[in-house]
Amino acid sequence: QLHLQGIIDVKKATHVHYEAIRRAIPTYIPGVTPEKSDAIQSFIIYQLQRSQTDLIVDSLVEKIGGVFLNARLIEEEIKTYLRDNPNKKFDLQRAKAFPSGLHAFYQTNLQRILPEGTNKTLHNEAVEFMALICGAQEPLLGSTVEIMIGEESF
């Protein structure tokens, strides 16, 4: 129960701000009803209580668009960023830079696999191979792919 005192202290300290918000609403919105004022106050307090993490998660969920592979790509990007930048925090602007939608997801992966400067022939063959895999009506067996693109590629 000792830790509850800290919670009570924080509640008392923040209550002053809630009162300031409650008093300011009618000043900025003359004629506001008490119900609307309560709703506005609740919204403002909710937004103030939301963490940066909540905003980042909301942004990422929107970008993922239900594509599990895209979620995995973003997870890897975050881990890599945090590993390579140990003294920096991951912020909302960085999350907004991630690709949105399936097309952008595949484009980003293609750029990772075949970065700028890759041999044009290799690039074209890789794109044709990926198109073959994506266009297949069913999963292709390794042996089938080996026959199609040649044994030396394995």
Buried (B, 14 or more C-beta within 10 A) or exposed (E): EEEEEEEEEEEEEEEEEBEEBBEEBEEEEEEBEEEEBEEBBEEBBEEEEEEEEEBBEEBBEEBBEEBEEBBEBBEEBBEEEEEEEEEEEBEBEBBBEBBBEEEBBBEBBBEEEBEEEEEEEEBEBBEEBBEEEEEEEEEEEEEEBBEEBEEEEE
